[in-house]
Amino acid sequence: MSEMPNQASRRPRRYIDWRQAAHLLAGGQTPAAAAAAIGVSEDRLMRHFETSQHFLRLILRAGESRRCLDLALQAGPVEEDAAG
């Protein structure tokens, strides 16, 4: 078994909620506001935006979900079928 060199000096990994950032960006928030909300720098958010295909798909999916929800809310209440 080989040990990782300098393992003690490595920073611990922390969870970054990229999905929340995607929803904020799709909702019209500025990159600075989205970065502040998830606790990263705006530069880090933009680097992730430029390099991560998965993050781009999250943003597109969040925008799609938001549009579908807006359309459903504009349509009003759904009437129930009398037949059952």
N, CA, C and O atoms as a printed pandas DataFrame, in Angstrom:
     atom_number atom_name residue_name chain_id  residue_number  x_coord  y_coord  z_coord
0              1         N          MET        A               1    0.828   -1.178    0.000
1              2        CA          MET        A               1    0.000    0.000    0.000
2              3         C          MET        A               1    0.872    1.240    0.000
3              4         O          MET        A               1    1.843    1.332    0.751
4              5         N          SER        A               2    0.524    2.170   -0.831
5              6        CA          SER        A               2    1.287    3.418   -0.831
6              7         C          SER        A               2    0.436    4.522   -0.216
7              8         O          SER        A               2   -0.771    4.615   -0.443
8              9         N          GLU        A               3    1.100    5.334    0.554
9             10        CA          GLU        A               3    0.391    6.441    1.189
10            11         C          GLU        A               3    0.528    7.679    0.322
11            12         O          GLU        A               3    1.496    7.839   -0.421
12            13         N          MET        A               4   -0.460    8.546    0.435
13            14        CA          MET        A               4   -0.415    9.796   -0.309
14            15         C          MET        A               4    0.638   10.700    0.329
15            16         O          MET        A               4    0.594   10.921    1.539
16            17         N          PRO        A               5    1.574   11.223   -0.445
17            18        CA          PRO        A               5    2.548   12.139    0.140
18            19         C          PRO        A               5    1.861   13.438    0.554
19            20         O          PRO        A               5    0.922   13.894   -0.098
20            21         N          ASN        A               6    2.334   14.013    1.624
21            22        CA          ASN        A               6    1.801   15.283    2.130
22            23         C          ASN        A               6    0.315   15.219    2.453
23            24         O          ASN        A               6   -0.382   16.231    2.381
24            25         N          GLN        A               7   -0.163   14.056    2.802
25            26        CA          GLN        A               7   -1.588   13.905    3.065
26            27         C          GLN        A               7   -2.040   14.771    4.241
27            28         O          GLN        A               7   -3.161   15.280    4.238
28            29         N          ALA        A               8   -1.189   14.940    5.232
29            30        CA          ALA        A               8   -1.558   15.731    6.401
30            31         C          ALA        A               8   -1.711   17.207    6.056
31            32         O          ALA        A               8   -2.475   17.916    6.712
32            33         N          SER        A               9   -1.004   17.679    5.044
33            34        CA          SER        A               9   -1.069   19.094    4.701
34            35         C          SER        A               9   -2.183   19.419    3.707
35            36         O          SER        A               9   -2.415   20.590    3.406
36            37         N          ARG        A              10   -2.857   18.428    3.209
37            38        CA          ARG        A              10   -3.934   18.679    2.241
38            39         C          ARG        A              10   -5.142   19.268    2.944
39            40         O          ARG        A              10   -5.473   18.892    4.069
40            41         N          ARG        A              11   -5.793   20.197    2.264
41            42        CA          ARG        A              11   -7.004   20.786    2.822
42            43         C          ARG        A              11   -8.136   19.769    2.750
43            44         O          ARG        A              11   -8.219   18.999    1.792
44            45         N          PRO        A              12   -8.996   19.761    3.742
45            46        CA          PRO        A              12  -10.134   18.842    3.680
46            47         C          PRO        A              12  -11.101   19.280    2.581
47            48         O          PRO        A              12  -11.290   20.469    2.325
48            49         N          ARG        A              13  -11.691   18.304    1.958
49            50        CA          ARG        A              13  -12.667   18.605    0.905
50            51         C          ARG        A              13  -13.953   19.075    1.550
51            52         O          ARG        A              13  -14.328   18.594    2.619
52            53         N          ARG        A              14  -14.629   20.009    0.907
53            54        CA          ARG        A              14  -15.920   20.447    1.417
54            55         C          ARG        A              14  -16.925   20.411    0.282
55            56         O          ARG        A              14  -16.579   20.578   -0.888
56            57         N          TYR        A              15  -18.152   20.195    0.644
57            58        CA          TYR        A              15  -19.222   20.078   -0.330
58            59         C          TYR        A              15  -19.596   21.453   -0.873
59            60         O          TYR        A              15  -19.804   22.390   -0.101
60            61         N          ILE        A              16  -19.681   21.577   -2.183
61            62        CA          ILE        A              16  -20.145   22.803   -2.826
62            63         C          ILE        A              16  -21.433   22.453   -3.550
63            64         O          ILE        A              16  -21.455   21.548   -4.385
64            65         N          ASP        A              17  -22.495   23.158   -3.238
65            66        CA          ASP        A              17  -23.808   22.860   -3.802
66            67         C          ASP        A              17  -23.969   23.541   -5.164
67            68         O          ASP        A              17  -24.579   24.604   -5.275
68            69         N          TRP        A              18  -23.404   22.901   -6.200
69            70        CA          TRP        A              18  -23.471   23.469   -7.543
70            71         C          TRP        A              18  -24.905   23.502   -8.053
71            72         O          TRP        A              18  -25.256   24.369   -8.853
72            73         N          ARG        A              19  -25.741   22.563   -7.598
73            74        CA          ARG        A              19  -27.140   22.548   -8.034
74            75         C          ARG        A              19  -27.857   23.819   -7.571
75            76         O          ARG        A              19  -28.630   24.407   -8.327
76            77         N          GLN        A              20  -27.601   24.239   -6.335
77            78        CA          GLN        A              20  -28.211   25.469   -5.832
78            79         C          GLN        A              20  -27.729   26.662   -6.657
79            80         O          GLN        A              20  -28.520   27.544   -6.991
80            81         N          ALA        A              21  -26.449   26.693   -6.982
81            82        CA          ALA        A              21  -25.915   27.778   -7.804
82            83         C          ALA        A              21  -26.585   27.792   -9.174
83            84         O          ALA        A              21  -26.901   28.860   -9.699
84            85         N          ALA        A              22  -26.803   26.611   -9.756
85            86        CA          ALA        A              22  -27.463   26.528  -11.058
86            87         C          ALA        A              22  -28.881   27.083  -10.986
87            88         O          ALA        A              22  -29.303   27.819  -11.878
88            89         N          HIS        A              23  -29.616   26.738   -9.934
89            90        CA          HIS        A              23  -30.981   27.245   -9.779
90            91         C          HIS        A              23  -30.988   28.758   -9.590
91            92         O          HIS        A              23  -31.858   29.445  -10.125
92            93         N          LEU        A              24  -30.033   29.278   -8.840
93            94        CA          LEU        A              24  -29.953   30.721   -8.635
94            95         C          LEU        A              24  -29.637   31.441   -9.944
95            96         O          LEU        A              24  -30.241   32.469  -10.249
96            97         N          LEU        A              25  -28.693   30.904  -10.717
97            98        CA          LEU        A              25  -28.341   31.525  -11.992
98            99         C          LEU        A              25  -29.499   31.448  -12.983
99           100         O          LEU        A              25  -29.770   32.413  -13.699
100          101         N          ALA        A              26  -30.180   30.305  -13.027
101          102        CA          ALA        A              26  -31.325   30.154  -13.931
102          103         C          ALA        A              26  -32.467   31.072  -13.523
103          104         O          ALA        A              26  -33.270   31.478  -14.363
104          105         N          GLY        A              27  -32.540   31.400  -12.242
105          106        CA          GLY        A              27  -33.581   32.288  -11.743
106          107         C          GLY        A              27  -33.274   33.760  -11.924
107          108         O          GLY        A              27  -34.085   34.609  -11.554
108          109         N          GLY        A              28  -32.113   34.078  -12.488
109          110        CA          GLY        A              28  -31.790   35.463  -12.772
110          111         C          GLY        A              28  -30.841   36.124  -11.794
111          112         O          GLY        A              28  -30.582   37.323  -11.901
112          113         N          GLN        A              29  -30.315   35.362  -10.836
113          114        CA          GLN        A              29  -29.348   35.941   -9.898
114          115         C          GLN        A              29  -28.029   36.219  -10.626
115          116         O          GLN        A              29  -27.698   35.556  -11.609
116          117         N          THR        A              30  -27.297   37.189  -10.136
117          118        CA          THR        A              30  -25.982   37.474  -10.702
118          119         C          THR        A              30  -25.000   36.396  -10.253
119          120         O          THR        A              30  -25.209   35.756   -9.222
120          121         N          PRO        A              31  -23.928   36.191  -11.023
121          122        CA          PRO        A              31  -22.919   35.225  -10.586
122          123         C          PRO        A              31  -22.347   35.561   -9.209
123          124         O          PRO        A              31  -22.038   34.657   -8.432
124          125         N          ALA        A              32  -22.205   36.843   -8.902
125          126        CA          ALA        A              32  -21.675   37.234   -7.588
126          127         C          ALA        A              32  -22.620   36.805   -6.473
127          128         O          ALA        A              32  -22.174   36.314   -5.436
128          129         N          ALA        A              33  -23.925   36.988   -6.677
129          130        CA          ALA        A              33  -24.907   36.604   -5.658
130          131         C          ALA        A              33  -24.967   35.088   -5.502
131          132         O          ALA        A              33  -25.054   34.580   -4.384
132          133         N          ALA        A              34  -24.920   34.363   -6.622
133          134        CA          ALA        A              34  -24.954   32.899   -6.563
134          135         C          ALA        A              34  -23.702   32.363   -5.870
135          136         O          ALA        A              34  -23.784   31.432   -5.069
136          137         N          ALA        A              35  -22.548   32.950   -6.178
137          138        CA          ALA        A              35  -21.297   32.514   -5.552
138          139         C          ALA        A              35  -21.333   32.765   -4.051
139          140         O          ALA        A              35  -20.907   31.916   -3.268
140          141         N          ALA        A              36  -21.836   33.918   -3.650
141          142        CA          ALA        A              36  -21.920   34.233   -2.220
142          143         C          ALA        A              36  -22.868   33.273   -1.506
143          144         O          ALA        A              36  -22.618   32.883   -0.366
144          145         N          ALA        A              37  -23.957   32.892   -2.177
145          146        CA          ALA        A              37  -24.945   32.002   -1.562
146          147         C          ALA        A              37  -24.377   30.613   -1.283
147          148         O          ALA        A              37  -24.759   29.973   -0.303
148          149         N          ILE        A              38  -23.466   30.142   -2.139
149          150        CA          ILE        A              38  -22.906   28.800   -1.929
150          151         C          ILE        A              38  -21.530   28.835   -1.277
151          152         O          ILE        A              38  -20.940   27.786   -1.018
152          153         N          GLY        A              39  -21.013   30.031   -1.010
153          154        CA          GLY        A              39  -19.766   30.147   -0.264
154          155         C          GLY        A              39  -18.493   29.960   -1.059
155          156         O          GLY        A              39  -17.494   29.477   -0.526
156          157         N          VAL        A              40  -18.514   30.339   -2.336
157          158        CA          VAL        A              40  -17.294   30.299   -3.143
158          159         C          VAL        A              40  -17.079   31.684   -3.741
159          160         O          VAL        A              40  -17.970   32.532   -3.695
160          161         N          SER        A              41  -15.901   31.907   -4.299
161          162        CA          SER        A              41  -15.644   33.189   -4.947
162          163         C          SER        A              41  -16.326   33.204   -6.313
163          164         O          SER        A              41  -16.604   32.157   -6.898
164          165         N          GLU        A              42  -16.586   34.407   -6.804
165          166        CA          GLU        A              42  -17.193   34.527   -8.132
166          167         C          GLU        A              42  -16.256   33.941   -9.184
167          168         O          GLU        A              42  -16.712   33.330  -10.151
168          169         N          ASP        A              43  -14.960   34.122   -8.999
169          170        CA          ASP        A              43  -13.977   33.566   -9.923
170          171         C          ASP        A              43  -14.073   32.044   -9.962
171          172         O          ASP        A              43  -14.014   31.448  -11.038
172          173         N          ARG        A              44  -14.219   31.410   -8.797
173          174        CA          ARG        A              44  -14.349   29.943   -8.724
174          175         C          ARG        A              44  -15.617   29.482   -9.431
175          176         O          ARG        A              44  -15.604   28.478  -10.144
176          177         N          LEU        A              45  -16.717   30.216   -9.234
177          178        CA          LEU        A              45  -17.982   29.874   -9.889
178          179         C          LEU        A              45  -17.837   29.966  -11.402
179          180         O          LEU        A              45  -18.288   29.076  -12.124
180          181         N          MET        A              46  -17.212   31.034  -11.886
181          182        CA          MET        A              46  -17.071   31.217  -13.327
182          183         C          MET        A              46  -16.114   30.189  -13.933
183          184         O          MET        A              46  -16.335   29.733  -15.054
184          185         N          ARG        A              47  -15.054   29.819  -13.209
185          186        CA          ARG        A              47  -14.166   28.763  -13.713
186          187         C          ARG        A              47  -14.922   27.443  -13.825
187          188         O          ARG        A              47  -14.742   26.699  -14.789
188          189         N          HIS        A              48  -15.767   27.155  -12.837
189          190        CA          HIS        A              48  -16.552   25.918  -12.880
190          191         C          HIS        A              48  -17.546   25.972  -14.036
191          192         O          HIS        A              48  -17.759   24.975  -14.725
192          193         N          PHE        A              49  -18.148   27.132  -14.245
193          194        CA          PHE        A              49  -19.097   27.330  -15.344
194          195         C          PHE        A              49  -18.422   27.070  -16.691
195          196         O          PHE        A              49  -19.017   26.461  -17.580
196          197         N          GLU        A              50  -17.186   27.528  -16.838
197          198        CA          GLU        A              50  -16.473   27.400  -18.106
198          199         C          GLU        A              50  -15.937   25.998  -18.363
199          200         O          GLU        A              50  -15.704   25.631  -19.514
200          201         N          THR        A              51  -15.738   25.208  -17.313
201          202        CA          THR        A              51  -15.077   23.913  -17.498
202          203         C          THR        A              51  -15.961   22.697  -17.249
203          204         O          THR        A              51  -15.575   21.585  -17.611
204          205         N          SER        A              52  -17.125   22.868  -16.649
205          206        CA          SER        A              52  -17.925   21.706  -16.267
206          207         C          SER        A              52  -19.170   21.560  -17.137
207          208         O          SER        A              52  -20.092   22.372  -17.061
208          209         N          GLN        A              53  -19.186   20.530  -17.954
209          210        CA          GLN        A              53  -20.369   20.237  -18.764
210          211         C          GLN        A              53  -21.556   19.880  -17.875
211          212         O          GLN        A              53  -22.695   20.228  -18.184
212          213         N          HIS        A              54  -21.287   19.190  -16.778
213          214        CA          HIS        A              54  -22.357   18.802  -15.861
214          215         C          HIS        A              54  -23.030   20.042  -15.274
215          216         O          HIS        A              54  -24.255   20.080  -15.161
216          217         N          PHE        A              55  -22.253   21.046  -14.903
217          218        CA          PHE        A              55  -22.806   22.280  -14.344
218          219         C          PHE        A              55  -23.662   23.001  -15.384
219          220         O          PHE        A              55  -24.713   23.549  -15.050
220          221         N          LEU        A              56  -23.222   23.002  -16.634
221          222        CA          LEU        A              56  -24.017   23.625  -17.698
222          223         C          LEU        A              56  -25.357   22.913  -17.855
223          224         O          LEU        A              56  -26.389   23.560  -18.031
224          225         N          ARG        A              57  -25.343   21.585  -17.793
225          226        CA          ARG        A              57  -26.601   20.834  -17.889
226          227         C          ARG        A              57  -27.509   21.135  -16.704
227          228         O          ARG        A              57  -28.726   21.226  -16.871
228          229         N          LEU        A              58  -26.937   21.292  -15.500
229          230        CA          LEU        A              58  -27.743   21.650  -14.330
230          231         C          LEU        A              58  -28.434   22.995  -14.534
231          232         O          LEU        A              58  -29.610   23.147  -14.204
232          233         N          ILE        A              59  -27.707   23.967  -15.075
233          234        CA          ILE        A              59  -28.286   25.291  -15.311
234          235         C          ILE        A              59  -29.409   25.202  -16.339
235          236         O          ILE        A              59  -30.474   25.787  -16.149
236          237         N          LEU        A              60  -29.173   24.472  -17.424
237          238        CA          LEU        A              60  -30.207   24.330  -18.453
238          239         C          LEU        A              60  -31.443   23.632  -17.901
239          240         O          LEU        A              60  -32.569   24.047  -18.177
240          241         N          ARG        A              61  -31.239   22.575  -17.125
241          242        CA          ARG        A              61  -32.359   21.838  -16.543
242          243         C          ARG        A              61  -33.131   22.706  -15.550
243          244         O          ARG        A              61  -34.359   22.644  -15.493
244          245         N          ALA        A              62  -32.418   23.510  -14.773
245          246        CA          ALA        A              62  -33.075   24.399  -13.810
246          247         C          ALA        A              62  -33.911   25.444  -14.539
247          248         O          ALA        A              62  -35.021   25.764  -14.113
248          249         N          GLY        A              63  -33.384   25.973  -15.630
249          250        CA          GLY        A              63  -34.138   26.950  -16.417
250          251         C          GLY        A              63  -35.375   26.330  -17.039
251          252         O          GLY        A              63  -36.440   26.947  -17.071
252          253         N          GLU        A              64  -35.230   25.100  -17.538
253          254        CA          GLU        A              64  -36.363   24.380  -18.112
254          255         C          GLU        A              64  -37.453   24.143  -17.069
255          256         O          GLU        A              64  -38.635   24.364  -17.335
256          257         N          SER        A              65  -37.054   23.698  -15.899
257          258        CA          SER        A              65  -38.012   23.445  -14.817
258          259         C          SER        A              65  -38.731   24.725  -14.424
259          260         O          SER        A              65  -39.938   24.721  -14.183
260          261         N          ARG        A              66  -37.983   25.818  -14.361
261          262        CA          ARG        A              66  -38.572   27.104  -13.985
262          263         C          ARG        A              66  -39.595   27.560  -15.031
263          264         O          ARG        A              66  -40.667   28.055  -14.684
264          265         N          ARG        A              67  -39.252   27.386  -16.322
265          266        CA          ARG        A              67  -40.191   27.771  -17.388
266          267         C          ARG        A              67  -41.457   26.924  -17.331
267          268         O          ARG        A              67  -42.560   27.453  -17.474
268          269         N          CYS        A              68  -41.313   25.618  -17.126
269          270        CA          CYS        A              68  -42.485   24.738  -17.037
270          271         C          CYS        A              68  -43.365   25.122  -15.853
271          272         O          CYS        A              68  -44.591   25.135  -15.966
272          273         N          LEU        A              69  -42.749   25.433  -14.732
273          274        CA          LEU        A              69  -43.509   25.842  -13.553
274          275         C          LEU        A              69  -44.235   27.155  -13.810
275          276         O          LEU        A              69  -45.398   27.303  -13.435
276          277         N          ASP        A              70  -43.559   28.110  -14.446
277          278        CA          ASP        A              70  -44.199   29.387  -14.767
278          279         C          ASP        A              70  -45.394   29.187  -15.691
279          280         O          ASP        A              70  -46.438   29.810  -15.499
280          281         N          LEU        A              71  -45.248   28.316  -16.698
281          282        CA          LEU        A              71  -46.360   28.042  -17.613
282          283         C          LEU        A              71  -47.528   27.399  -16.876
283          284         O          LEU        A              71  -48.685   27.745  -17.116
284          285         N          ALA        A              72  -47.229   26.474  -15.988
285          286        CA          ALA        A              72  -48.286   25.800  -15.232
286          287         C          ALA        A              72  -49.010   26.785  -14.321
287          288         O          ALA        A              72  -50.228   26.704  -14.164
288          289         N          LEU        A              73  -48.277   27.702  -13.726
289          290        CA          LEU        A              73  -48.904   28.688  -12.843
290          291         C          LEU        A              73  -49.735   29.699  -13.627
291          292         O          LEU        A              73  -50.750   30.184  -13.126
292          293         N          GLN        A              74  -49.318   30.021  -14.844
293          294        CA          GLN        A              74  -50.077   30.947  -15.680
294          295         C          GLN        A              74  -51.369   30.313  -16.178
295          296         O          GLN        A              74  -52.363   31.009  -16.384
296          297         N          ALA        A              75  -51.362   28.998  -16.371
297          298        CA          ALA        A              75  -52.536   28.305  -16.900
298          299         C          ALA        A              75  -53.670   28.270  -15.889
299          300         O          ALA        A              75  -54.828   28.101  -16.272
300          301         N          GLY        A              76  -53.370   28.423  -14.639
301          302        CA          GLY        A              76  -54.409   28.411  -13.611
302          303         C          GLY        A              76  -54.673   27.014  -13.104
303          304         O          GLY        A              76  -53.969   26.069  -13.461
304          305         N          PRO        A              77  -55.699   26.883  -12.260
305          306        CA          PRO        A              77  -56.004   25.570  -11.676
306          307         C          PRO        A              77  -56.496   24.581  -12.731
307          308         O          PRO        A              77  -57.169   24.951  -13.693
308          309         N          VAL        A              78  -56.148   23.333  -12.526
309          310        CA          VAL        A              78  -56.557   22.269  -13.434
310          311         C          VAL        A              78  -57.925   21.767  -13.001
311          312         O          VAL        A              78  -58.145   21.461  -11.829
312          313         N          GLU        A              79  -58.849   21.685  -13.970
313          314        CA          GLU        A              79  -60.190   21.185  -13.650
314          315         C          GLU        A              79  -60.165   19.668  -13.636
315          316         O          GLU        A              79  -59.535   19.039  -14.486
316          317         N          GLU        A              80  -60.844   19.091  -12.679
317          318        CA          GLU        A              80  -60.904   17.636  -12.576
318          319         C          GLU        A              80  -61.937   17.108  -13.559
319          320         O          GLU        A              80  -62.967   17.739  -13.797
320          321         N          ASP        A              81  -61.651   15.956  -14.119
321          322        CA          ASP        A              81  -62.560   15.315  -15.057
322          323         C          ASP        A              81  -63.759   14.763  -14.289
323          324         O          ASP        A              81  -63.588   14.061  -13.293
324          325         N          ALA        A              82  -64.963   15.075  -14.744
325          326        CA          ALA        A              82  -66.179   14.634  -14.059
326          327         C          ALA        A              82  -66.353   13.118  -14.156
327          328         O          ALA        A              82  -67.010   12.513  -13.308
328          329         N          ALA        A              83  -65.770   12.507  -15.180
329          330        CA          ALA        A              83  -65.929   11.065  -15.372
330          331         C          ALA        A              83  -65.085   10.272  -14.376
331          332         O          ALA        A              83  -65.346    9.090  -14.149
332          333         N          GLY        A              84  -64.091   10.899  -13.789
333          334        CA          GLY        A              84  -63.441   10.130  -12.802
334          335         C          GLY        A              84  -62.043   10.019  -12.683
335          336         O          GLY        A              84  -61.552    9.326  -11.791
